Amino acid sequence: MANERPKGWKLLRAALRTRKSATMLAFGFSSGLPFALLIGTLNAWLGDAKINLATIGVLSWIGLTYSFKFLWSPLVDRVELPGIWRFGRRKSWIMLCQAVLILSFALLAMTNPATSIGWFAIFAVMGSLASATQDIAVDAWRIDVADEDAPVELLSAIYQFGYRIASIVGGAFALFLAARMSWGVVYAIMAAFVLVMLFVAAQAPDTERPPRGLLNEALEQPGELNPRVRLAALAIVTVSWVWAIATIASFMASMLTVAPGAKPPSVADFTRLVGPWIIAATVLVPLIVAATTNWMRAHGKGVQAEHGDASGSGRTALNHMYGALVSPLAELSGRLGWGVLIIIGFILTYALCYNIWSSFAFPFYLDYLKYTKDEVAFASKIFGIIMTMIGISFGGYLFGKIGKFPTVLIGAAVTPFGNLVYADLADGGPTIDVVARVTGLTALGALLGTDERMVRLLMAISYENIATGIALTAFVAYLSGIVSKKFTAVQYALLSSLTFLVGSLGRGVAGEAFDSYGYAIVFRWTAAAGLIAVAFVLMEWARVTAKERRERARPADTGARATEALAESGEPAR
């Protein structure tokens, strides 16, 4: 009932009094700090070291660890880590990842990217793997520990707050420090922050492990696919994912080990010729396999006639791998049908405008526009984070006021326009300057001691971050609504990972395009590409609306049939 649970401020106060909320804030910080340092601030370091934009673009592919984290999410969900498992189901993984992050930052601090770019990339990849794995464990912890006193919605909001604080520390504060000391010292200080979070994690509450054997037993029931079919499906999915990861890793290695004076391989050619196959191998092939297994089960093809025997360790391992990697996809495609293709397209393109160029923000501000580190630190990582929080709040308001899909559509529409604002900024900001003068922001900036050049940057960042905040709020709410409770951890990891895929692949070609064509024209290209997301939102809106219309009609039909049956039997209706 509506009055059975505290609402609004009462619910917020109740949640904030819990130990879980304080832990969630710390875990949000622990997740946000490595992402800010490895995906954003690291590129400012590379820019200072005079690494070319094409190489920075390729190095930004370390963000693909976030795209592929669903591959090892079943391990995080089920494997007990020897020696530290006693700390808890989720805590043990979080603490392990934090320890690896400390080591990664320490090794980066001791490495010069100008002379040892290969080792620098290896240490960055090690950190991004640990960061992506920590995100899996933290997301699962948030869902696991949620209760009436600390609902998952409020824990998610507290997580975002901690994440944004970490963005300021890993962005603005790191840039502030880098203007006064070496980058190596800055990353050593960041490692100390993670060490503090490790001690917090050791004191965090955790949840009980689920009973073992339930999934193994379920797959041995009559009517389930037989072991040979399960093995074939698992092999196809595994080979596809391994090929994709190996192909990307091989190309990154070839880019980073080019001999002096030699021509590096073309990022644009790789993205154009191989990129579509990578997307097909990681997304389409597994979905086709999942849909095929659903069809076989529905038509009794390749299924067990009687209860299977899973007493062997090999059979048990097969069941666990199948249940972790194929079953979540099979449930998703079975429940959504052909609509899963629209949803995948929606997820792949929704954050495209932001993801494809975000790694170049610092080189753009610092090297191209010639702002100082202190100016960028304030504008991007303090003022910008505040604007993002305003956007998130406004997105939440819109969600409650006008509904899910109108807000999702607004988020998809306003984000590409932000890239056009940045194109104008790259051209010197003529349109931004006119808007600033007409609205009085130029005069206000002068009163506050800010020149027109800084007002221009603040306006661009303000719009882009508010738009991103709106889009982020709508996207997370939508994504949470289509995840099955049965496969929450793996499906959430899978779907959220896809948001990085196209953007991460596109960064390589974007870096080469920035070098070849300049920032302004590439910003306009990415804005046009963002319109694809608008089309997918409209298709998904139409699909869901049609489904809801059918579901509303079905109870009426059922009620009519029940009334007719009662009339025929002579039994009075109750």
C-alpha positions as CSV (number, residue, x, y, z in Angstrom):
1,M,0.0,0.0,0.0
2,A,1.1,3.6,-0.6
3,N,1.1,4.4,3.1
4,E,2.9,1.3,4.3
5,R,6.3,2.6,3.5
6,P,7.8,6.0,4.3
7,K,8.0,8.3,1.3
8,G,10.2,11.2,0.2
9,W,12.3,12.8,2.9
10,K,11.2,10.3,5.6
11,L,12.5,7.4,3.4
12,L,15.7,9.4,2.7
13,R,16.3,10.1,6.4
14,A,15.7,6.4,7.2
15,A,18.1,5.2,4.6
16,L,20.9,7.7,5.5
17,R,20.9,6.4,9.1
18,T,21.9,2.9,8.0
19,R,25.4,1.6,8.0
20,K,24.7,0.3,4.4
21,S,24.3,3.9,3.2
22,A,27.7,5.0,4.5
23,T,29.3,1.9,2.9
24,M,27.4,2.6,-0.4
25,L,28.9,6.1,-0.4
26,A,32.4,4.7,0.0
27,F,31.8,2.0,-2.6
28,G,30.5,4.7,-5.1
29,F,33.7,6.6,-4.5
30,S,35.8,3.5,-4.9
31,S,34.1,2.8,-8.3
32,G,34.3,6.4,-9.6
33,L,37.9,7.1,-8.7
34,P,39.6,4.6,-11.0
35,F,37.2,5.3,-13.9
36,A,38.0,9.1,-13.6
37,L,41.8,8.4,-13.4
38,L,42.0,5.8,-16.1
39,I,39.4,6.9,-18.7
40,G,39.7,10.7,-18.3
41,T,42.7,12.1,-16.3
42,L,45.1,9.6,-17.8
43,N,44.7,11.2,-21.2
44,A,45.7,14.6,-19.7
45,W,48.9,12.9,-18.6
46,L,49.4,11.5,-22.1
47,G,48.7,14.9,-23.6
48,D,51.4,16.4,-21.4
49,A,53.8,13.7,-22.5
50,K,53.1,14.7,-26.2
51,I,51.5,11.3,-27.1
52,N,49.6,11.8,-30.4
53,L,45.8,11.7,-30.4
54,A,45.6,8.4,-32.4
55,T,47.7,6.6,-29.8
56,I,45.6,8.2,-27.0
57,G,42.5,7.0,-28.8
58,V,43.8,3.4,-29.0
59,L,44.9,3.5,-25.3
60,S,41.3,4.6,-24.5
61,W,40.3,1.1,-25.5
62,I,41.2,0.1,-22.0
63,G,37.7,1.2,-21.4
64,L,36.6,-1.9,-23.3
65,T,37.1,-3.8,-20.0
66,Y,33.9,-2.2,-18.9
67,S,32.2,-3.4,-22.1
68,F,33.3,-7.0,-21.6
69,K,32.9,-7.2,-17.8
70,F,29.8,-9.4,-18.2
71,L,32.2,-12.2,-19.4
72,W,33.6,-12.7,-16.0
73,S,30.6,-11.5,-14.0
74,P,29.6,-15.1,-13.3
75,L,33.0,-15.7,-11.6
76,V,32.5,-12.7,-9.4
77,D,29.0,-13.9,-8.6
78,R,29.9,-17.5,-7.6
79,V,33.6,-18.1,-7.1
80,E,34.9,-18.1,-3.5
81,L,38.3,-16.5,-3.4
82,P,40.8,-18.6,-1.5
83,G,42.2,-16.9,1.6
84,I,39.9,-13.9,1.6
85,W,36.5,-15.5,1.0
86,R,35.8,-15.2,4.7
87,F,35.4,-11.4,4.3
88,G,32.1,-12.0,2.5
89,R,30.6,-12.9,-0.8
90,R,30.9,-9.5,-2.4
91,K,33.4,-7.8,0.0
92,S,36.2,-10.3,-0.8
93,W,36.0,-9.4,-4.5
94,I,35.8,-5.7,-3.8
95,M,38.8,-5.8,-1.5
96,L,40.9,-7.9,-4.1
97,C,40.1,-5.4,-6.8
98,Q,41.0,-2.5,-4.6
99,A,44.4,-4.1,-3.8
100,V,45.1,-4.5,-7.6
101,L,44.1,-0.9,-8.2
102,I,46.6,0.3,-5.6
103,L,49.3,-1.8,-7.3
104,S,48.3,-0.5,-10.7
105,F,48.4,3.2,-9.7
106,A,51.7,2.7,-8.0
107,L,53.2,1.1,-11.1
108,L,51.8,3.9,-13.3
109,A,53.4,6.4,-10.9
110,M,56.8,4.8,-11.6
111,T,56.4,4.7,-15.4
112,N,57.1,7.4,-18.0
113,P,54.6,7.1,-20.9
114,A,56.9,9.0,-23.2
115,T,59.6,6.3,-23.0
116,S,57.7,3.2,-21.9
117,I,54.3,3.4,-23.5
118,G,53.9,-0.4,-23.7
119,W,54.4,-1.0,-20.0
120,F,52.3,2.1,-19.3
121,A,49.4,0.5,-21.3
122,I,49.8,-2.8,-19.5
123,F,49.6,-1.2,-16.0
124,A,46.6,0.9,-17.2
125,V,44.8,-2.3,-18.5
126,M,45.5,-4.0,-15.2
127,G,43.8,-1.2,-13.4
128,S,40.9,-1.0,-15.7
129,L,40.3,-4.8,-15.3
130,A,40.3,-4.4,-11.6
131,S,38.0,-1.4,-11.8
132,A,35.5,-3.2,-14.1
133,T,35.5,-6.2,-11.8
134,Q,35.0,-4.1,-8.7
135,D,31.9,-2.5,-10.5
136,I,30.4,-6.0,-10.9
137,A,30.8,-6.7,-7.2
138,V,29.6,-3.3,-6.1
139,D,26.5,-3.5,-8.3
140,A,25.7,-6.9,-6.9
141,W,26.3,-5.8,-3.3
142,R,23.9,-2.8,-3.8
143,I,21.1,-5.1,-5.0
144,D,21.8,-7.8,-2.4
145,V,21.8,-5.6,0.7
146,A,18.8,-3.4,-0.2
147,D,15.9,-3.6,2.2
148,E,13.0,-1.6,3.6
149,D,15.4,0.7,5.5
150,A,17.8,1.2,2.6
151,P,15.9,0.6,-0.7
152,V,17.9,-0.1,-3.9
153,E,16.7,3.2,-5.4
154,L,18.2,5.3,-2.6
155,L,21.3,3.1,-2.4
156,S,21.7,3.8,-6.2
157,A,21.4,7.5,-5.6
158,I,23.9,7.4,-2.8
159,Y,26.2,5.4,-5.0
160,Q,26.0,8.1,-7.8
161,F,26.7,10.8,-5.2
162,G,29.9,8.9,-4.1
163,Y,30.8,8.3,-7.8
164,R,30.5,12.1,-8.6
165,I,32.6,13.0,-5.5
166,A,35.3,10.6,-6.9
167,S,35.0,12.3,-10.3
168,I,36.0,15.6,-8.7
169,V,38.9,14.0,-6.8
170,G,40.1,12.0,-9.8
171,G,39.5,14.9,-12.2
172,A,39.7,18.4,-10.7
173,F,41.8,17.6,-7.7
174,A,44.2,15.4,-9.7
175,L,44.6,18.2,-12.3
176,F,45.1,20.7,-9.5
177,L,47.9,18.6,-8.1
178,A,49.4,17.9,-11.6
179,A,49.8,21.6,-12.1
180,R,52.1,21.7,-9.0
181,M,53.8,18.3,-9.0
182,S,54.6,15.4,-11.3
183,W,52.0,13.0,-12.6
184,G,53.7,10.1,-10.9
185,V,53.2,11.7,-7.5
186,V,49.6,12.5,-8.3
187,Y,48.8,8.8,-9.0
188,A,50.7,7.7,-5.9
189,I,48.3,10.0,-3.9
190,M,45.3,8.5,-5.7
191,A,46.6,5.0,-4.7
192,A,46.5,6.2,-1.1
193,F,42.8,7.1,-1.5
194,V,42.0,3.6,-2.7
195,L,43.9,2.2,0.3
196,V,41.5,4.1,2.6
197,M,38.6,2.6,0.7
198,L,40.0,-0.9,1.2
199,F,39.9,-0.5,5.0
200,V,36.3,0.8,4.7
201,A,35.4,-2.3,2.6
202,A,36.8,-4.6,5.3
203,Q,34.2,-3.2,7.8
204,A,31.2,-3.4,5.4
205,P,28.2,-5.7,5.9
206,D,27.6,-8.4,3.4
207,T,25.0,-11.0,2.4
208,E,24.9,-14.8,2.7
209,R,25.9,-17.0,-0.2
210,P,23.0,-18.8,-2.0
211,P,22.7,-22.5,-1.6
212,R,24.8,-24.4,-4.0
213,G,23.6,-26.8,-6.7
214,L,20.2,-25.1,-7.5
215,L,21.2,-24.1,-11.1
216,N,23.0,-27.4,-11.7
217,E,19.9,-29.3,-10.7
218,A,17.6,-27.1,-12.8
219,L,19.5,-27.8,-16.0
220,E,19.2,-31.6,-15.5
221,Q,15.4,-31.6,-15.4
222,P,13.4,-33.3,-18.2
223,G,12.8,-31.0,-21.1
224,E,16.1,-29.1,-20.7
225,L,18.7,-29.2,-23.5
226,N,20.9,-32.2,-23.4
227,P,24.6,-31.8,-22.4
228,R,25.9,-32.0,-26.0
229,V,23.6,-29.1,-27.2
230,R,24.6,-27.0,-24.1
231,L,28.3,-27.6,-24.8
232,A,27.9,-26.6,-28.5
233,A,26.0,-23.4,-27.5
234,L,28.6,-22.5,-24.9
235,A,31.5,-23.2,-27.2
236,I,30.1,-20.9,-29.9
237,V,29.5,-18.0,-27.5
238,T,32.9,-18.5,-25.8
239,V,34.8,-18.7,-29.1
240,S,33.1,-15.5,-30.4
241,W,33.9,-13.5,-27.2
242,V,37.5,-14.8,-27.1
243,W,38.1,-13.9,-30.7
244,A,36.8,-10.4,-30.2
245,I,38.9,-9.7,-27.2
246,A,42.1,-11.2,-28.8
247,T,41.6,-9.2,-32.0
248,I,41.3,-5.9,-30.1
249,A,44.3,-6.8,-27.8
250,S,46.4,-7.7,-30.9
251,F,45.6,-4.4,-32.6
252,M,46.4,-2.4,-29.5
253,A,49.7,-4.2,-29.2
254,S,50.5,-3.5,-32.9
255,M,49.8,0.2,-32.4
256,L,51.9,0.6,-29.2
257,T,54.9,-1.3,-30.5
258,V,55.4,0.5,-33.9
259,A,59.1,0.9,-34.6
260,P,60.4,4.6,-34.7
261,G,59.7,6.1,-38.1
262,A,57.4,3.3,-39.2
263,K,53.8,3.9,-40.2
264,P,51.3,2.7,-37.6
265,P,48.3,0.6,-38.7
266,S,45.2,2.6,-39.5
267,V,42.7,2.9,-36.6
268,A,40.0,4.0,-39.1
269,D,40.5,0.9,-41.3
270,F,40.5,-1.4,-38.3
271,T,37.3,0.2,-37.0
272,R,35.6,0.2,-40.4
273,L,36.6,-3.3,-41.5
274,V,36.9,-5.3,-38.2
275,G,34.7,-3.2,-35.8
276,P,31.3,-4.5,-37.2
277,W,32.6,-8.1,-36.8
278,I,33.6,-7.5,-33.2
279,I,30.1,-6.2,-32.5
280,A,28.6,-9.2,-34.3
281,A,30.8,-11.6,-32.3
282,T,30.0,-10.1,-28.9
283,V,26.3,-9.2,-29.3
284,L,24.6,-10.8,-32.3
285,V,26.2,-14.3,-32.3
286,P,25.4,-14.9,-28.5
287,L,21.8,-13.6,-29.1
288,I,21.3,-15.9,-32.1
289,V,22.6,-18.8,-30.0
290,A,20.3,-17.9,-27.1
291,A,17.3,-17.6,-29.5
292,T,18.2,-21.0,-31.1
293,T,18.3,-22.7,-27.7
294,N,14.9,-21.2,-26.8
295,W,13.4,-22.5,-30.1
296,M,14.9,-26.0,-29.5
297,R,13.5,-26.2,-26.0
298,A,10.1,-25.0,-27.2
299,H,9.9,-27.6,-30.0
300,G,11.5,-30.5,-28.0
301,K,14.6,-30.6,-30.1
302,G,17.8,-31.9,-28.4
303,V,16.2,-32.0,-25.0
304,Q,16.5,-34.6,-22.2
305,A,13.7,-37.1,-22.0
306,E,14.5,-37.9,-18.3
307,H,16.3,-36.4,-15.4
308,G,20.1,-36.1,-16.2
309,D,23.0,-37.2,-14.1
310,A,25.2,-34.3,-13.0
311,S,27.4,-36.1,-10.5
312,G,30.6,-35.6,-12.5
313,S,32.7,-32.5,-12.0
314,G,32.9,-31.9,-15.7
315,R,29.1,-32.0,-16.1
316,T,28.7,-29.7,-13.1
317,A,31.3,-27.2,-14.5
318,L,29.4,-27.2,-17.9
319,N,26.1,-26.5,-16.2
320,H,27.6,-23.6,-14.3
321,M,29.2,-22.1,-17.3
322,Y,26.1,-22.5,-19.4
323,G,23.9,-21.1,-16.7
324,A,26.2,-18.1,-16.3
325,L,26.8,-17.2,-19.9
326,V,24.0,-18.6,-22.1
327,S,20.9,-18.9,-19.8
328,P,20.8,-15.1,-19.0
329,L,20.8,-14.3,-22.7
330,A,18.3,-17.0,-23.4
331,E,15.9,-15.6,-20.8
332,L,16.3,-12.1,-22.2
333,S,15.7,-13.1,-25.8
334,G,12.8,-15.4,-24.8
335,R,11.0,-12.8,-22.8
336,L,11.6,-9.9,-25.3
337,G,11.4,-11.8,-28.6
338,W,12.4,-9.7,-31.6
339,G,12.2,-6.6,-29.4
340,V,15.6,-7.6,-28.0
341,L,17.2,-6.3,-31.2
342,I,15.7,-2.9,-30.7
343,I,16.8,-2.8,-27.1
344,I,20.4,-3.8,-28.0
345,G,20.4,-1.1,-30.7
346,F,19.1,1.4,-28.2
347,I,21.7,0.5,-25.6
348,L,24.6,0.5,-28.1
349,T,23.8,4.0,-29.4
350,Y,22.2,5.9,-26.5
351,A,25.4,7.2,-25.0
352,L,27.3,7.3,-28.3
353,C,27.8,11.1,-28.5
354,Y,29.4,11.3,-25.1
355,N,31.3,8.0,-25.0
356,I,33.0,8.4,-28.4
357,W,34.8,11.6,-27.5
358,S,35.0,11.7,-23.7
359,S,38.6,10.4,-23.7
360,F,39.7,13.5,-25.7
361,A,38.1,16.1,-23.4
362,F,41.3,17.0,-21.6
363,P,43.5,17.2,-24.8
364,F,40.8,19.3,-26.3
365,Y,40.6,21.7,-23.4
366,L,44.3,21.8,-22.6
367,D,46.2,21.4,-25.9
368,Y,43.7,22.7,-28.5
369,L,41.9,25.4,-26.6
370,K,44.9,26.2,-24.4
371,Y,43.1,26.5,-21.1
372,T,45.2,25.9,-18.0
373,K,44.9,22.8,-15.8
374,D,43.4,24.9,-13.0
375,E,40.8,26.3,-15.4
376,V,39.9,22.9,-16.7
377,A,39.8,21.4,-13.2
378,F,37.3,23.9,-12.1
379,A,35.2,24.0,-15.3
380,S,35.1,20.3,-16.0
381,K,35.5,18.6,-12.7
382,I,33.8,20.9,-10.2
383,F,31.4,23.1,-12.1
384,G,30.8,20.3,-14.6
385,I,30.0,17.7,-11.9
386,I,27.6,20.1,-10.2
387,M,25.9,20.6,-13.6
388,T,25.7,16.8,-14.0
389,M,24.0,16.5,-10.6
390,I,21.5,19.2,-11.7
391,G,20.9,17.2,-14.8
392,I,20.4,14.0,-12.9
393,S,17.9,15.7,-10.5
394,F,16.0,17.3,-13.5
395,G,15.9,13.9,-15.2
396,G,14.4,12.3,-12.1
397,Y,11.8,15.1,-12.0
398,L,10.9,14.6,-15.6
399,F,10.7,10.9,-15.1
400,G,8.1,11.4,-12.4
401,K,6.3,14.2,-14.2
402,I,6.0,13.1,-17.8
403,G,6.9,9.4,-17.6
404,K,9.6,7.0,-18.7
405,F,9.7,7.1,-22.5
406,P,9.2,10.9,-22.9
407,T,12.2,11.4,-20.6
408,V,14.2,8.7,-22.4
409,L,13.4,10.5,-25.7
410,I,14.4,13.9,-24.3
411,G,17.7,12.4,-23.1
412,A,18.4,10.9,-26.5
413,A,17.5,14.2,-28.3
414,V,19.4,16.7,-26.1
415,T,22.7,14.8,-26.1
416,P,23.6,15.2,-29.8
417,F,23.0,18.9,-29.6
418,G,25.7,19.1,-26.9
419,N,28.2,17.9,-29.5
420,L,27.1,20.8,-31.8
421,V,27.8,23.2,-28.9
422,Y,31.3,21.7,-28.6
423,A,31.8,22.1,-32.4
424,D,31.0,25.8,-31.9
425,L,33.4,26.0,-29.1
426,A,36.1,24.4,-31.3
427,D,35.4,27.1,-33.9
428,G,36.0,29.8,-31.3
429,G,32.5,29.9,-29.8
430,P,30.8,32.6,-32.0
431,T,27.3,31.3,-31.3
432,I,28.0,30.7,-27.7
433,D,29.3,34.3,-27.3
434,V,26.1,35.7,-28.8
435,V,23.9,33.6,-26.5
436,A,26.1,34.7,-23.5
437,R,25.7,38.4,-24.4
438,V,21.9,38.2,-25.0
439,T,21.3,36.3,-21.8
440,G,23.6,38.6,-19.7
441,L,26.0,35.8,-18.8
442,T,28.9,37.7,-20.2
443,A,28.1,40.7,-17.9
444,L,27.6,38.3,-15.0
445,G,30.9,36.7,-15.6
446,A,32.6,40.1,-15.7
447,L,31.1,40.9,-12.3
448,L,32.5,37.7,-10.9
449,G,35.9,38.3,-12.4
450,T,35.6,35.8,-15.3
451,D,36.5,36.7,-18.8
452,E,34.5,35.9,-21.9
453,R,36.7,33.0,-22.8
454,M,36.0,31.3,-19.5
455,V,32.3,32.0,-19.7
456,R,32.3,30.3,-23.1
457,L,33.8,27.1,-21.7
458,L,31.5,27.1,-18.7
459,M,28.4,27.4,-20.9
460,A,29.5,24.5,-23.2
461,I,30.3,22.3,-20.2
462,S,27.0,23.4,-18.5
463,Y,24.8,22.3,-21.3
464,E,26.7,19.1,-22.1
465,N,26.7,17.9,-18.5
466,I,23.1,18.8,-17.8
467,A,22.1,16.9,-21.0
468,T,24.2,13.9,-20.0
469,G,22.7,13.9,-16.5
470,I,19.2,13.8,-17.9
471,A,20.1,11.0,-20.3
472,L,21.9,9.0,-17.6
473,T,18.9,9.1,-15.3
474,A,16.5,8.0,-17.9
475,F,18.8,5.3,-19.2
476,V,19.6,3.7,-15.8
477,A,15.9,3.7,-14.9
478,Y,15.0,2.1,-18.2
479,L,17.8,-0.5,-18.0
480,S,16.8,-1.5,-14.5
481,G,13.3,-2.1,-15.6
482,I,14.1,-4.7,-18.3
483,V,16.5,-6.9,-16.2
484,S,15.1,-10.2,-14.9
485,K,15.2,-10.7,-11.1
486,K,16.4,-14.3,-11.8
487,F,19.6,-13.1,-13.6
488,T,20.0,-9.6,-12.1
489,A,23.8,-9.6,-11.7
490,V,24.8,-11.1,-15.1
491,Q,22.1,-9.4,-17.2
492,Y,22.8,-6.0,-15.6
493,A,26.5,-6.4,-16.2
494,L,25.8,-7.5,-19.8
495,L,23.5,-4.7,-20.7
496,S,25.4,-1.9,-19.0
497,S,28.6,-3.2,-20.6
498,L,27.1,-2.7,-24.1
499,T,26.9,1.1,-23.5
500,F,30.7,1.3,-23.7
501,L,31.1,-1.0,-26.7
502,V,30.5,1.2,-29.7
503,G,31.8,4.3,-28.0
504,S,35.0,2.6,-27.0
505,L,35.6,1.2,-30.5
506,G,34.7,4.6,-32.0
507,R,37.3,6.4,-29.9
508,G,40.1,4.9,-31.9
509,V,38.8,6.3,-35.2
510,A,37.8,9.5,-33.5
511,G,41.3,10.1,-32.3
512,E,42.6,9.6,-35.9
513,A,39.8,11.8,-37.2
514,F,40.6,14.6,-34.7
515,D,44.2,14.5,-36.0
516,S,43.2,14.6,-39.6
517,Y,40.1,16.8,-39.8
518,G,40.0,18.8,-36.6
519,Y,37.7,18.9,-33.6
520,A,34.8,20.9,-35.0
521,I,33.9,18.7,-38.0
522,V,34.2,15.4,-35.9
523,F,31.9,16.9,-33.3
524,R,29.3,17.5,-36.0
525,W,29.7,13.9,-37.3
526,T,29.2,12.4,-33.8
527,A,26.1,14.7,-33.3
528,A,24.6,13.3,-36.5
529,A,25.4,9.7,-35.4
530,G,23.5,10.4,-32.1
531,L,20.3,10.8,-34.0
532,I,20.4,7.0,-34.5
533,A,19.6,6.6,-30.8
534,V,16.5,8.8,-31.2
535,A,15.2,6.4,-33.9
536,F,15.8,3.4,-31.6
537,V,14.0,5.1,-28.7
538,L,11.0,5.8,-30.9
539,M,10.9,2.1,-32.1
540,E,11.2,0.8,-28.5
541,W,8.5,3.2,-27.4
542,A,6.2,1.9,-30.1
543,R,7.0,-1.7,-29.3
544,V,6.3,-1.3,-25.6
545,T,3.1,0.7,-26.2
546,A,1.8,-2.0,-28.5
547,K,2.7,-4.7,-25.9
548,E,0.9,-2.8,-23.1
549,R,-2.2,-2.4,-25.3
550,R,-2.3,-6.1,-25.9
551,E,-1.9,-6.8,-22.1
552,R,-4.6,-4.4,-21.2
553,A,-7.0,-6.1,-23.6
554,R,-6.1,-9.6,-22.4
555,P,-7.6,-9.3,-18.8
556,A,-10.9,-8.0,-20.3
557,D,-11.1,-11.1,-22.6
558,T,-10.3,-13.4,-19.7
559,G,-12.9,-11.7,-17.5
560,A,-15.5,-12.1,-20.2
561,R,-14.8,-15.8,-20.6
562,A,-15.0,-16.3,-16.8
563,T,-18.4,-14.6,-16.7
564,E,-19.7,-16.7,-19.5
565,A,-18.4,-19.9,-17.8
566,L,-20.1,-19.0,-14.5
567,A,-23.4,-18.2,-16.3
568,E,-23.2,-21.6,-18.0
569,S,-22.6,-23.5,-14.7
570,G,-25.2,-21.6,-12.8
571,E,-22.7,-20.7,-10.0
572,P,-23.2,-17.2,-8.6
573,A,-20.4,-14.7,-9.3
574,R,-18.4,-13.6,-6.3
